[in-house]
């Protein structure tokens, strides 16, 4: 009898021990698992553009917020206090605060720099907070090399869009046309892809008489266009890497009294940029779809939060807009301003 009772006691101890192991957790510095959130009726989502001073980012963020509203989610748009497109430290601090807040279920973010955003993506993964990149990507290869997961990206294929623009120029201008390029920030991933894409699309068809990098702003677009025009008065086309640069370029050419003699091509497809096309100040604009990208980023994030397997790259598309279609495209975007 004693032997039987002893065996029963041992069995109970073993069962309790196994249950304790099964319910226990480890805190040896390992990253928390992402995408394991129990499905809920609503999520709180941080929407982080790289600036709210940029018209494209405003549409992107507002479209993401609108998608949250449609789905009954809480979307909170947050940006750096500086508003600068190059305030990498500010964006890093902002995402640190989102993590520390502890109430968010996920983040969609447009990076300022690939290196800078990788710090934030790693911090989110360490905290178990799902992330989706929108418009500007992270350095996915570096993340993987450092032992972290690749994260989904939603946005324009900037290289392909720029190649298509170069091909459009080839179709519409004679060989040897003198063209100037006003690029974005040196080292920026999207800027690099646009810069390379336009060159590959042109494929030597035009004579590139000058090119200059900027910080993506109206002011630097204005100054760059002035400088290029002064040194190259026979230039026939200006290609601009974003709409803010294009607006500055148009102002410079208008002040010089040559806007009717030189064609301007923009890139982004914001309402401000498309208004230039509608009014005849730009001949064309390579329009991204910030409304589509913002909404799709939220859909992909929710899939990620719920542990599904979303596409790692979602192309939100582009279209080269000329005067005939400018007004129609403007009306579609105005809902997000």
N, C-alpha and C positions, 0 to 999 in steps of 0.2 A: 504493500500500500504506500509506504514511504517512498519507495522507488518510483512509483507511478506519479505521485504528487510532485516529486523532484523534477521529473521529466516535463510535467505540465508547466512548472515554473520556468524552466529553461526555455521552453517553447515560447512562452509569453514574453520573456526578456528579448528573445531574438526578433519577434514580431514588432515590438515597440522600437527596437533599434533600427529595423529596416524602415519603419514608418518615419522615424526621425531623419534618416538619411534622405529619404525620398522628398521630404518637405523642406529640407535645408537648402541654403544658398551659399555660394562662395563669393568672396569679395577680394580675390587675389589680383585686382587691377584689370580684370578682363573687361572687354567692351560688352555692354548690354546688347541683347539681340534686338535688332530693328524689325519692324513689320510683324510683330507678334501681338499688337494691340487687339483686344477683343472688340469686335464690331459694335459701334454705337450708333445711335440715331443722329448724333451731331458731333462734330469735331471743332476744335479751336485751332485755326491755322494762321501762322505768321507769314505775311506777304512782304518780301524785302526786295525792292528794286535797288538798282545801284545809285539812283538819284531821283528826286521828285522835281528837279529843275529841268529835266529832259522830257520833251513832249511825248516821245515814244514810250518812255518808262511810265508816264502818267496813264496812257491808254492801257498798257500791259497790266499795270497794277489794278486799275479800275475794272478791267475785264475779269481779272482773277477774283476780285472782291465780289463782282456781280455774280460770278459762277458759285461762289460760296453762298450768297444770298439765295440763289435759285435752289440750291440743295439743302437749305436750312442749316448751313454751317456758319460759324463765326469766323469771318476773315478780318484780320487786323493788319492794315498797311503800315509799315514802319520803315523809315529811312534815316540816314545820318543827319545830324543837326546842321552839318556844314553844307549839305546839298551838293558837294563836289563829286564829280565822277571819278576822282582819283583818291578819295579819302579811304584808303584800304584799312587803315588802323581803326577808323570810325566804324566801318562795316563789321570788322572783327569784334569790336567791343559790343556793338548792337546785338549780334548773334549770341555772344556770351550772356548778355542780359536776358535774351529770350530763353536760353537754356536754363539759366538760374531762376527765372520766373516760375517754372515748373507747371504751368497751366496749359502749355501748348501741346498739341498732338502731332504737329509736323510743320515744316517750313518749305516755302518755295522762295528761291533767291536768285537774283541776277548778279553775277560776280562782277567786281571791279577789276580784279586780276586773278589769274589762274592760281598763282602761288599763294596769294592772300586768302582766297576762298578755301583752299585745301585745309588751312588751319582750322577754319570754321566747320567744314564738313567733318573733319576728324573729331572735333569736339562734340558735334551733334551725334555722331556714331558712338562715341564713348558714353554719351548720356542716353543712348537708345532713342534718339529723336529722328524720325525719318526726314530726309531732305530730297527735294527735286530741284535741279537747276533749270532756270528759264532764261532764254536769250543769250546769256554768256555762260559758258561751261566752266567746270572745274578741270584740273589736270588729272584726268581719269587714270592714266597710266601711272602717274606718281602716287596716287592714292593706293592703287593695287600693289605697287612695289613696296609701299610702307606697311602693307598688311591690312589695309582697309578695303571696304567694298566700293565698287564702282556705283555711281548714283545715276538715276534717270535724268535725261536732258530733253527739254522741249524748246524748240526755237527754229529759226531760219537756218538753212544750209547756206551760210554766208558766202562760201567759196563758189558754190554753184550759181547763186544769185548774181555774183559779180562777174562770173564767166559769161552768163547769159546777157548781162549788160554790155560787156565788151563785144559780144557777137552782134548785138543789136546796133551798136555803133558802126561796126564793119558793114552792116547791111544798109545803113542810112547815110554814110559819109564816104567820100572818095578816098582812095588809098593815099597815104601821105598827109592826111589832115593833121594839123598841129593841135595837140591836146595837152592840157595841164591837169595834174592830179593833186587834189588836196586831201591828204590821208588823215586818219584818226591818230590816236596816241600810239607811239612806238611801243611794241611789246604786247599790246592788247590783242587777245586771241581773235576776236571778231575783226578788228582792224587789219591784222595780218592776213586773214583769209580774204577780205575784200580787196586789199592791195594786191595780193597775188592773183586773185581771180580775175580782176579787170585786166591785168597784164596778159594772163593766159588766154582770155577771151579775145583781146585785141590781136594777139599773136603777130605782133610786128606790123599790123595794118596801118596804124597811125604813128606819127612821130611825136613821142612824148618829150615836149620841150622843157618841162619843169615838173617837179613834185615837191610837196612840203608836208611835214607832219604837223599835227595840231593836238590840242587837248579836247577835241570834239566840240568846241564852243563856237557860238556866233562870232564873238570878237576875234578869235584866232582865224576863223575862216575868212573874215573881212580883211585882216592884215595879210594873210597868205595870198589872197587874190590880188590885193594891191601890189604886193611885192612881185608876184609872178607877171602881172600885166605890165608893170613898169619895165621889167627886163625882157619881156616877150610880147610886144604890142601886136604881133601878127598871130597870136594864138586864136584858134577858132572854137575850141570846146573846152569847158571846165568840167571835170568829173569830181564830185564831192562825196566823201565817204559816209556822210550822214546829213540829215536835214538841217541841223543847226549850222553846220559848216556851209551848206548850200545857201542858207538865208544870208549869212555873212558875205558870201561870194556875190550874190545878187546885189546886195547893197553897194559893194565896192564897184562893181561894173556899172551900176546905175549912176553912182556919183561921178564916175569917169566918163559918162555919156556914151558908153559902148555896149550897153546891154542888148540893143537891137542888132548888134553885129556879131555877138558871141553867144553860142548856145551853152546852157548850163544844165547839167544832169545831176539829180539828187539821188539819195539812197536813204530809205527808211519807210516812207509812206505815211508820215504823220499828217495831221490835218494842215498844219502850217506849211509843210513841204508840198502837199498836194494843191494847196491854194496857189502856190507859185506856178504850178503846171496849169491850173485852171485859168490863171490870169495871163499866161503866156510868158512869164518870167523864166520858167524852166521849160525845156523842151520835153523832158521825160523824168520819171522818178521810179527807181526800183523799190516798189512797195512791199515791205514785209506785212505780216498780218498779226500785229500785236494783240488784237482782240481774240484771235484764234489761239495764239500762244498762251495768253493768260488763262483762258478757260481750260485748255488742255492740260496745263501744268497742275491745276487743281485736281482734275480727274485722275491724272497719273499719281499725284500724291496720295489721294484717298485709296487707290489700289495698293500703293506701297504700305500705307498705314495698316491696311487690313490683311497684309501678308500675301497679297496676290503677286503675280509675276508680270508687271507692266513692261511695255517696250522700253528698252534702254535709251533709244533715240526716237523722238517724235518730231518730224519735220512739219512746221506750221505753214510752210509755203511762201511764195512770193509772186509778184506780177509786175511787169514793166508797164507803168501807167503813163499814157499820153493824154492830151487835152480832152479827147473824146470821152474818156472814162473817169476823168478826175472828179467831177461833181458827184457822180454815183458813189465813188469810193469814200469821198468826204462824208456824205450823209450816213454811210454805214458806221463810220468811226465816231461820229459826234455823240452817240449815245454813251460813250465812255469818257467824256471830258467833263 
